[in-house]
Structures are given as C-alpha cells and as structure tokens.
Amino acid sequence: MEKTGKFLKAFEAVFSRAELKRLAWLGIPVFITHLAQMGMNFADIVMTGWAGPGEMAAVGVACSIWNPLSLFCWGCLLPQTPLVAQLVGARRQEEAPHLFRQGLWLVAGLFVAIGGILYGISWHLDAFGLDAALAQRSGAYLRCVVWGLPALMLFVCCRCLAEGFGWTRPAMIFGVLGLLLNIPCNYILIYGKLGLPALGAVGCGISSALCSWGMALAMLFHLRREIAFVTHAPLFSRRFGEKLCDPALVLRIARLGLPNAFAMLFEVSMFALTALFLAPFGAITVAGHQAALNYSGMLYIIPLALGTTVTIRVGHCLGAGNQNRARIAARTALVAGVFFSLATALLTCLFREQIVHIYGDSGEVAALAAQLLVYVAAYQVLDAVQTIALGILRGYNDTLLISRVSLFAYPFIGVLLGCTLAYGWLGNPLRAQGFWIAYIVAMGFAMCCYLPRVRHLHRLDARSLRGKLSR
C-alpha cells in the first residue's frame, strides 16, 4: 500500500486531471480547427484524385513547395500566441492589440519575400525533372494559390491573438466554415460545374485562395468587437504613446518566430519535397506517397492541437508567475499525447486496407499506400512527443534549440538518409519506403533533443525564468 501511495503521488506530479480538463476545454476547439484545415488539404487531394492521377500528382508536387514556404510564414507569426498569453496572465491585456498590429507588418514583409519566391519557382518546375504537362499544371496551381498567402497569414495573426486570450472557438468556427466553403468551390472549379470549364488542379488552387480570404476577413471582423470589449483598446487604433510601427517589437516577434519557421520549413520540406525526389519513379509512386502523407497529416492533428494548447496554458501560467502549474500542464500534455498516439497507431494498422481506398480506385496506388501506412503508424509516438515538446518550448519563448535540431534532423537525417535508402546508394532501392524509414529516425532524434531542454526549463528558478521571458 505504501508503494502504491508513492506511485500515485509521483504520477500526480506528472499528470493532473484538473489540468487535463483545462487542456481539453482549450484543445478541443483547436483540434477541430486543425481538423478543418487538414480537411481542406484532404478534400483537395481526394477531389483532384477523382479528376485523374495527373491532377492529383500536380497538386501533390505543387503542395510540396507551397506547404513548406507557407508554413514558414506561419512559424514566423506563432510567437504572438505565447506573447499574448503572457500579457493576459500578467493582466496587461490592453497591450495585445498593439502586438497584433506589429504582426501585420511582419505579414506584409513575408508576403513580398515568400510570395515572390513562390511565383518565380512556379515558372521553372521542369528543373526538378518533371515532364512538361505535370510542370505546367503544378506551376499554374502555385500561381493561383499564392494570392491566398496574405489571407492565410492574416488568419494566423487573428488566430494567435484569440488563442493568446484563451479564445480557441472563433478559429474553430471560421475554420469549419472555410472547409464547408472549400468543398463546393472545389467541386465547381475542378470538375467544371455551373457552366464553368473544368480546371482540375488549377481550380483547386483558385478555390484555396478564395476560401483563405473568406476565413481571414470573417475572423478579423469578429475579433474587432471582441478585443475592443475585453481590452478597452480598439484593434486598429493606437493608444497614447504607441507607435504605428514598432521595429523593436516586430524584430522580437521575428527573432522568436524564425527558429519556429525554420523548424517547420525543414520538417515539412522533409515530407513534402519527397514528392519531387520520387517523381522519377512515376506518377503511381508519387500518388501513393501523397495518399499516405495526407493521411499522416490527418493523424498529426491530435499532437498538433495538444502542442498549440500547451503553449497557451504554459504562457498563461508563466505570465501569472505560476511556474509549478506550467510544469504540470506540460507534463500532462505529454502523457495525453503518448496515449492518443498509441491509439491512432493501432487503428491505422488494423484498418489500413480500408483507409487507402478513400484516395481513389487505382489498385496500384492503394497497394503502395497500404504498405506506407505501416510506417505512418510506427512513428506516431515519436512525432507526438516531439510536437508537444515544441509547444512547451514555445510557451517558454525558448525557440533557439528548435532551429538547430531541425537543421540537422530533417535535411541531413530525413532527406539524406531517405535519398540513400530510396535510390539504393548502399543497397537495394527502397523507393518510397526508404523515405518513410528516414522519417522515423529523424523524428526520434528530434524527440531525444527536445525533452532534455524541456526538463531544463522546468528546473529554472523564478529569477532566471523572468529574465528569459523578458528577452
């Protein structure tokens, strides 16, 4: 009985039911928001898949470029969530609108830089070894979807502001509405309904851009009233002494955000650029990989939602000066992530034959995707733990290690090892399977680097922690 009591006390120091309820209250809307966003990608892949393997491959290749660069922009803006959460925890929420406005300056700069890169790349996709038809369709998709980039970043800014206050439902509502708008828009533009020509992959790009603008403007209109009511500071009006553009604050957001951005760029590039490396093996290999990758993205929603939620909770607790509660929130999120990832891995293995038929009726694509889903299941726990650990580090404004680890783990372990195994430089070529083995190794390395850093932050004294958060 004495040993049981000690075990329960030790477990309670790691896992808190009360904290789990708080995480669930914040996290379920975040989960639904991510589900809606992933659902848009899912709908794009599935609906273009039914338009033909060529159209699906075009979207897959284009997204292998669009996803890393758009998520780079997203990562640059993510520090606004913990920064706002810390202001709210410290009862200085009237400063949040000013922080939001400085994020918009960052949005403008990112659109000029990243939008220009995407537009330029779209005309030269044949340099990656694609055939002329696939390069033309993929490039046209990119030139359409790039006009939705500023709207996507505006939505992220609004979402970070709302989530910093603990308001996770607005992004959920407008994310679901965006998904509901995306599906009929895809149907009309991809297949040519209501008298419009069938645009295939290009129609998918136009639909994505339109839905991004709809979500962003609706979210912005909603927050204008909410923020003014809570903070007594209008969203777009400066208080006395506030600068229109505060370069120091913009640079602080960028300094905290760039490690996030590079981490997301490297990680997503490891996954998405695989489509380009697999292109010489043919459309069937690319399509099978894309189906498995799309499904793995759907599974990623749970740890991603937990990572976002723990960032909010840790930020609130640290802003209020409650370091012990921040530790409990972090540990509870990690335990919950392990549990859910084990469950999704088991379900994937049991139902993989049924899952792959969602992505079309091609037998060859389904057979390859079913094999790859075994690897998807294998790295679920590793991916979940490293994602939640990232969320904890962001809550502490501790992001420098993130870029260093991701710089080594994803390009060198993930891509280099993946190419070695896929092309058979040291043995038999494993093609798509080789890249998925490399993914597992890269995720495991990242997890082993992030967890010790989280433990170090949990041991900091109050003075050291205050100095860290002020930087």
C-alpha positions as CSV (number, residue, x, y, z in Angstrom):
1,M,0.0,0.0,0.0
2,E,2.9,2.4,0.8
3,K,4.5,1.7,-2.6
4,T,1.2,2.3,-4.3
5,G,0.7,5.6,-2.5
6,K,4.2,6.7,-3.5
7,F,3.5,5.7,-7.1
8,L,0.2,7.7,-7.1
9,K,1.9,10.8,-5.7
10,A,4.6,10.5,-8.3
11,F,2.0,10.1,-11.1
12,E,0.0,13.1,-9.8
13,A,3.2,15.2,-10.1
14,V,3.3,14.3,-13.8
15,F,-0.4,14.1,-14.7
16,S,-3.2,16.2,-13.4
17,R,-6.9,15.5,-14.1
18,A,-7.7,19.1,-13.5
19,E,-5.1,20.3,-15.9
20,L,-6.3,17.7,-18.4
21,K,-9.8,19.2,-18.3
22,R,-8.3,22.7,-18.9
23,L,-6.3,21.4,-21.8
24,A,-9.4,19.7,-23.2
25,W,-11.5,22.8,-22.8
26,L,-8.9,24.8,-24.8
27,G,-7.8,22.0,-27.0
28,I,-10.9,20.5,-28.5
29,P,-11.7,23.7,-30.5
30,V,-8.0,23.8,-31.5
31,F,-8.3,20.2,-32.6
32,I,-11.4,20.9,-34.7
33,T,-9.6,24.0,-36.2
34,H,-6.7,21.9,-37.3
35,L,-9.1,19.2,-38.5
36,A,-10.8,21.7,-40.7
37,Q,-7.5,23.0,-42.1
38,M,-6.3,19.4,-42.7
39,G,-9.7,18.6,-44.1
40,M,-9.2,21.3,-46.8
41,N,-5.9,19.6,-47.8
42,F,-7.7,16.2,-47.6
43,A,-10.5,17.4,-49.8
44,D,-8.0,18.9,-52.3
45,I,-6.1,15.6,-52.7
46,V,-9.2,13.4,-52.8
47,M,-11.2,15.6,-55.2
48,T,-8.3,16.1,-57.6
49,G,-7.6,12.3,-57.3
50,W,-11.0,11.6,-58.7
51,A,-10.3,14.1,-61.6
52,G,-7.3,11.8,-62.6
53,P,-3.9,10.7,-61.3
54,G,-2.3,13.5,-63.3
55,E,-4.3,16.2,-61.5
56,M,-3.6,14.6,-58.1
57,A,0.1,14.4,-58.8
58,A,0.1,18.1,-59.9
59,V,-1.4,19.2,-56.6
60,G,1.0,16.9,-54.7
61,V,4.1,18.4,-56.4
62,A,2.9,21.9,-56.1
63,C,2.0,21.4,-52.4
64,S,5.5,20.0,-51.8
65,I,6.7,23.6,-52.5
66,W,3.7,25.6,-51.2
67,N,3.3,23.8,-47.8
68,P,6.9,24.4,-46.6
69,L,7.0,28.0,-47.6
70,S,3.5,28.9,-46.3
71,L,4.2,27.1,-43.0
72,F,7.5,29.1,-42.8
73,C,5.3,32.2,-42.8
74,W,3.0,30.6,-40.2
75,G,6.0,29.8,-38.0
76,C,7.3,33.4,-38.1
77,L,3.9,34.5,-36.7
78,L,3.4,31.8,-34.0
79,P,5.2,33.7,-31.1
80,Q,2.3,36.0,-30.9
81,T,0.3,33.3,-29.1
82,P,2.6,32.9,-26.1
83,L,3.4,36.6,-26.1
84,V,-0.3,37.5,-25.9
85,A,-0.9,34.7,-23.3
86,Q,1.9,36.1,-21.1
87,L,0.3,39.5,-21.3
88,V,-3.1,38.1,-20.4
89,G,-1.6,36.1,-17.5
90,A,0.1,39.3,-16.2
91,R,-3.1,41.3,-16.6
92,R,-1.7,43.5,-19.3
93,Q,-4.1,42.5,-22.0
94,E,-4.6,46.1,-23.2
95,E,-1.2,45.8,-24.9
96,A,-2.3,42.9,-27.0
97,P,-3.8,44.9,-29.9
98,H,-0.5,46.7,-30.4
99,L,1.3,43.4,-30.6
100,F,-1.3,42.2,-33.2
101,R,-0.7,45.3,-35.4
102,Q,3.1,44.8,-35.3
103,G,2.4,41.2,-36.5
104,L,0.7,42.7,-39.6
105,W,3.9,44.5,-40.6
106,L,5.6,41.1,-40.5
107,V,2.8,39.7,-42.7
108,A,3.5,42.4,-45.3
109,G,7.2,41.7,-45.4
110,L,6.7,37.9,-45.6
111,F,4.3,38.2,-48.5
112,V,6.7,40.3,-50.6
113,A,9.5,37.8,-49.9
114,I,7.9,34.4,-49.9
115,G,5.2,35.3,-52.4
116,G,7.8,36.4,-54.9
117,I,9.8,33.2,-54.4
118,L,6.7,31.0,-55.0
119,Y,5.7,32.9,-58.1
120,G,9.2,32.7,-59.5
121,I,9.5,28.9,-58.8
122,S,6.2,28.3,-60.5
123,W,7.7,29.0,-63.9
124,H,10.6,26.7,-63.5
125,L,9.3,23.4,-62.1
126,D,10.7,21.5,-65.1
127,A,14.1,22.0,-63.5
128,F,13.1,19.3,-61.0
129,G,12.9,16.7,-63.7
130,L,9.1,16.8,-64.1
131,D,7.5,16.2,-67.5
132,A,6.2,19.2,-69.3
133,A,2.5,18.6,-68.6
134,L,3.0,18.0,-64.9
135,A,5.2,21.0,-64.6
136,Q,2.7,23.2,-66.3
137,R,-0.3,22.1,-64.2
138,S,1.7,22.3,-60.9
139,G,3.0,25.8,-61.8
140,A,-0.4,27.1,-62.6
141,Y,-1.7,25.8,-59.3
142,L,1.0,27.7,-57.5
143,R,0.4,31.0,-59.3
144,C,-3.3,30.8,-58.2
145,V,-2.8,29.7,-54.6
146,V,-0.1,32.3,-53.9
147,W,-2.7,35.1,-53.9
148,G,-4.2,33.4,-50.8
149,L,-1.0,33.7,-48.9
150,P,-1.6,37.2,-47.3
151,A,-5.1,36.0,-46.3
152,L,-3.6,32.8,-44.7
153,M,-1.1,34.9,-42.7
154,L,-3.8,37.4,-41.6
155,F,-5.9,34.5,-40.4
156,V,-2.9,33.1,-38.4
157,C,-2.4,36.6,-36.8
158,C,-6.0,36.7,-35.8
159,R,-5.9,33.2,-34.5
160,C,-2.8,33.8,-32.4
161,L,-4.4,36.8,-30.9
162,A,-7.6,35.0,-30.0
163,E,-5.8,31.9,-28.7
164,G,-3.5,34.0,-26.5
165,F,-6.6,35.1,-24.7
166,G,-7.7,31.5,-24.5
167,W,-10.4,32.0,-27.1
168,T,-10.0,28.9,-29.2
169,R,-13.6,28.7,-30.5
170,P,-13.5,31.6,-33.1
171,A,-10.8,29.9,-35.2
172,M,-12.7,26.7,-34.9
173,I,-15.9,28.2,-36.2
174,F,-14.3,30.1,-39.1
175,G,-12.1,27.1,-39.9
176,V,-15.1,24.8,-40.3
177,L,-16.9,27.4,-42.4
178,G,-13.8,27.6,-44.6
179,L,-13.9,23.8,-45.1
180,L,-17.6,23.9,-45.9
181,L,-16.9,26.6,-48.5
182,N,-13.9,24.8,-49.9
183,I,-15.7,21.6,-50.9
184,P,-18.4,23.1,-53.1
185,C,-15.8,25.6,-54.6
186,N,-13.6,22.6,-55.4
187,Y,-16.5,20.7,-57.0
188,I,-17.4,23.7,-59.2
189,L,-13.9,24.7,-60.3
190,I,-12.2,21.3,-60.5
191,Y,-15.0,19.4,-62.4
192,G,-16.4,22.4,-64.3
193,K,-19.9,22.9,-63.0
194,L,-22.4,25.8,-63.3
195,G,-21.2,26.5,-66.8
196,L,-17.6,26.9,-65.9
197,P,-14.8,25.0,-67.6
198,A,-13.2,22.0,-65.8
199,L,-9.9,23.5,-64.4
200,G,-8.6,20.4,-62.5
201,A,-5.6,21.3,-60.3
202,V,-5.8,25.0,-61.2
203,G,-9.4,25.2,-60.0
204,C,-8.2,23.7,-56.7
205,G,-5.7,26.5,-56.3
206,I,-8.3,29.2,-57.0
207,S,-10.7,27.6,-54.5
208,S,-8.0,27.5,-51.8
209,A,-7.2,31.2,-52.3
210,L,-10.8,32.3,-52.2
211,C,-11.5,30.3,-49.0
212,S,-8.4,31.7,-47.3
213,W,-9.7,35.3,-47.9
214,G,-13.2,34.4,-46.7
215,M,-11.9,32.9,-43.4
216,A,-9.4,35.7,-42.7
217,L,-11.9,38.6,-43.3
218,A,-14.6,36.9,-41.2
219,M,-12.2,36.2,-38.3
220,L,-10.9,39.8,-38.4
221,F,-14.4,41.3,-38.4
222,H,-15.4,39.1,-35.4
223,L,-12.2,39.9,-33.3
224,R,-12.6,43.7,-33.8
225,R,-15.6,43.7,-31.5
226,E,-14.3,41.1,-29.0
227,I,-10.9,42.7,-28.4
228,A,-12.3,46.2,-28.0
229,F,-14.8,44.9,-25.4
230,V,-12.2,43.0,-23.3
231,T,-9.2,45.3,-23.5
232,H,-10.9,48.7,-24.0
233,A,-8.3,49.2,-26.7
234,P,-9.5,49.1,-30.3
235,L,-7.8,46.7,-32.6
236,F,-6.7,49.2,-35.2
237,S,-6.5,52.4,-33.1
238,R,-3.3,53.4,-31.3
239,R,-3.3,54.3,-27.6
240,F,-1.3,57.3,-26.5
241,G,2.5,56.7,-26.9
242,E,2.1,53.6,-29.2
243,K,4.0,53.7,-32.5
244,L,2.3,52.9,-35.8
245,C,5.3,50.7,-36.5
246,D,7.4,49.4,-33.6
247,P,10.5,48.0,-35.2
248,A,11.8,46.6,-31.9
249,L,8.6,44.6,-31.3
250,V,8.4,43.4,-34.9
251,L,12.0,42.2,-34.6
252,R,11.2,40.5,-31.3
253,I,8.4,38.6,-32.9
254,A,10.6,37.7,-35.9
255,R,13.5,36.7,-33.6
256,L,11.3,34.3,-31.7
257,G,9.5,33.2,-34.8
258,L,12.4,32.4,-37.1
259,P,13.5,29.3,-35.3
260,N,9.9,28.1,-35.4
261,A,9.7,29.0,-39.0
262,F,12.9,27.2,-40.0
263,A,11.9,24.1,-37.9
264,M,8.5,24.0,-39.7
265,L,10.3,24.6,-43.1
266,F,12.8,21.8,-42.6
267,E,10.3,19.3,-41.2
268,V,7.6,19.9,-43.8
269,S,10.3,20.0,-46.5
270,M,11.4,16.6,-45.4
271,F,7.9,15.3,-46.0
272,A,6.7,17.4,-48.9
273,L,9.9,17.5,-51.1
274,T,9.8,13.7,-51.1
275,A,7.3,14.1,-53.9
276,L,9.9,15.8,-56.0
277,F,12.5,13.2,-55.2
278,L,10.1,10.4,-56.0
279,A,8.9,12.0,-59.3
280,P,11.4,10.0,-61.4
281,F,9.8,6.8,-60.2
282,G,6.5,7.7,-61.8
283,A,3.0,9.1,-61.0
284,I,1.9,5.9,-59.2
285,T,4.7,6.2,-56.6
286,V,4.1,9.9,-56.1
287,A,0.4,9.4,-55.7
288,G,0.8,6.5,-53.3
289,H,3.2,8.5,-51.2
290,Q,0.9,11.5,-51.3
291,A,-2.0,9.5,-50.1
292,A,0.0,8.1,-47.1
293,L,1.4,11.6,-46.4
294,N,-2.1,13.2,-46.5
295,Y,-3.4,10.6,-44.0
296,S,-0.4,11.0,-41.7
297,G,-1.2,14.7,-41.7
298,M,-4.7,14.0,-40.5
299,L,-3.3,11.9,-37.6
300,Y,-0.9,14.7,-36.8
301,I,-3.9,16.9,-35.8
302,I,-4.0,15.5,-32.3
303,P,-0.4,16.2,-31.2
304,L,-0.5,19.5,-33.1
305,A,-3.6,20.5,-31.2
306,L,-2.0,19.5,-27.9
307,G,1.1,21.4,-28.8
308,T,-0.8,24.6,-29.5
309,T,-2.9,24.2,-26.4
310,V,0.1,23.6,-24.1
311,T,1.7,26.7,-25.5
312,I,-1.4,28.7,-24.4
313,R,-1.5,27.1,-21.0
314,V,2.2,27.5,-20.3
315,G,2.1,31.1,-21.4
316,H,-0.8,31.9,-19.1
317,C,0.8,30.2,-16.2
318,L,4.2,31.9,-16.7
319,G,2.6,35.3,-17.2
320,A,0.8,34.8,-13.9
321,G,4.1,33.8,-12.2
322,N,2.9,30.2,-11.5
323,Q,5.9,28.1,-12.7
324,N,4.7,24.9,-10.9
325,R,1.4,24.9,-12.8
326,A,3.3,25.4,-16.1
327,R,5.3,22.3,-15.3
328,I,2.1,20.3,-14.6
329,A,0.4,21.5,-17.7
330,A,3.4,20.5,-19.8
331,R,3.7,17.0,-18.3
332,T,0.0,16.3,-18.6
333,A,0.1,17.2,-22.3
334,L,3.0,14.9,-22.9
335,V,1.2,11.9,-21.2
336,A,-2.0,12.6,-23.1
337,G,-0.1,12.8,-26.4
338,V,1.6,9.4,-25.8
339,F,-1.8,7.8,-25.1
340,F,-3.6,9.2,-28.2
341,S,-0.7,8.4,-30.5
342,L,-0.6,4.8,-29.4
343,A,-4.3,4.5,-30.1
344,T,-4.1,6.1,-33.6
345,A,-1.1,3.8,-34.5
346,L,-3.1,0.7,-33.6
347,L,-6.2,1.8,-35.5
348,T,-4.0,2.6,-38.6
349,C,-2.5,-0.9,-38.6
350,L,-5.9,-2.5,-38.2
351,F,-7.8,-0.6,-40.9
352,R,-5.1,0.4,-43.4
353,E,-6.7,-1.6,-46.2
354,Q,-9.9,0.3,-45.9
355,I,-8.2,3.7,-45.4
356,V,-6.3,3.6,-48.7
357,H,-9.5,3.2,-50.8
358,I,-10.6,6.7,-49.8
359,Y,-8.0,8.1,-52.1
360,G,-9.3,6.7,-55.4
361,D,-9.9,3.4,-57.2
362,S,-6.4,2.8,-58.5
363,G,-5.3,-0.6,-57.3
364,E,-1.5,0.2,-57.7
365,V,-1.8,3.4,-55.7
366,A,-3.8,1.7,-53.0
367,A,-1.3,-1.2,-52.7
368,L,1.6,1.1,-52.2
369,A,-0.2,3.4,-49.8
370,A,-1.2,0.4,-47.6
371,Q,2.4,-0.5,-47.3
372,L,3.4,3.0,-46.3
373,L,0.7,3.3,-43.6
374,V,2.6,0.7,-41.6
375,Y,5.5,3.3,-41.4
376,V,3.0,6.0,-40.6
377,A,1.8,4.0,-37.6
378,A,5.4,3.3,-36.5
379,Y,6.4,6.9,-35.9
380,Q,3.2,8.2,-34.2
381,V,4.6,8.2,-30.7
382,L,7.9,9.9,-31.7
383,D,6.1,12.5,-33.7
384,A,3.5,13.2,-30.9
385,V,6.1,13.7,-28.2
386,Q,8.4,16.0,-30.2
387,T,5.4,18.1,-31.4
388,I,4.1,18.6,-27.8
389,A,7.7,19.3,-26.6
390,L,7.9,22.0,-29.3
391,G,4.7,23.6,-27.9
392,I,6.2,23.6,-24.4
393,L,9.3,25.3,-25.6
394,R,7.3,28.0,-27.4
395,G,5.3,28.7,-24.3
396,Y,8.7,29.4,-22.6
397,N,9.8,31.6,-25.5
398,D,12.7,29.1,-25.9
399,T,13.0,28.6,-29.6
400,L,16.7,28.7,-30.5
401,L,17.3,25.0,-30.0
402,I,14.3,24.2,-32.3
403,S,16.0,25.5,-35.4
404,R,19.4,23.9,-34.6
405,V,17.9,20.4,-34.1
406,S,15.6,20.7,-37.1
407,L,18.5,21.8,-39.3
408,F,20.3,18.6,-38.6
409,A,17.4,16.1,-38.1
410,Y,15.3,16.8,-41.2
411,P,17.7,17.8,-44.1
412,F,20.6,15.5,-43.1
413,I,18.9,12.6,-41.4
414,G,15.5,12.7,-43.1
415,V,16.3,13.8,-46.6
416,L,19.9,12.5,-47.0
417,L,19.2,9.1,-45.4
418,G,15.9,9.0,-47.3
419,C,17.6,9.5,-50.6
420,T,20.2,6.9,-49.7
421,L,17.6,4.3,-49.0
422,A,15.2,5.3,-51.8
423,Y,17.7,5.3,-54.6
424,G,19.7,2.3,-53.2
425,W,23.0,4.1,-52.9
426,L,24.1,1.5,-50.3
427,G,22.0,-1.5,-51.4
428,N,18.6,-2.3,-53.0
429,P,16.5,0.8,-53.8
430,L,13.5,1.0,-51.4
431,R,11.8,3.9,-53.2
432,A,9.0,5.5,-51.1
433,Q,9.6,3.1,-48.2
434,G,13.2,4.4,-47.8
435,F,12.0,7.9,-47.1
436,W,9.5,6.8,-44.5
437,I,12.2,4.8,-42.6
438,A,14.3,8.0,-42.6
439,Y,11.3,10.0,-41.3
440,I,11.2,7.7,-38.2
441,V,14.9,8.1,-37.5
442,A,14.6,11.9,-37.8
443,M,11.6,12.2,-35.5
444,G,13.3,10.0,-32.9
445,F,16.4,12.2,-32.9
446,A,14.4,15.4,-32.6
447,M,12.4,14.0,-29.6
448,C,15.6,13.0,-27.8
449,C,16.9,16.6,-28.2
450,Y,13.8,18.5,-27.1
451,L,12.8,16.5,-24.0
452,P,16.1,17.3,-22.0
453,R,15.6,21.0,-22.9
454,V,12.0,20.9,-21.5
455,R,13.4,19.3,-18.3
456,H,16.0,22.0,-18.0
457,L,13.4,24.8,-18.3
458,H,11.2,23.1,-15.6
459,R,14.2,23.3,-13.2
460,L,14.9,27.1,-13.7
461,D,14.4,29.3,-10.7
462,A,11.9,32.2,-10.8
463,R,14.6,34.9,-11.4
464,S,16.2,33.1,-14.3
465,L,12.8,32.4,-15.8
466,R,11.7,36.0,-15.6
467,G,14.9,37.1,-17.4
468,K,14.3,34.6,-20.1
469,L,10.7,35.6,-20.7
470,S,11.6,39.3,-20.9
471,R,14.1,38.8,-23.8
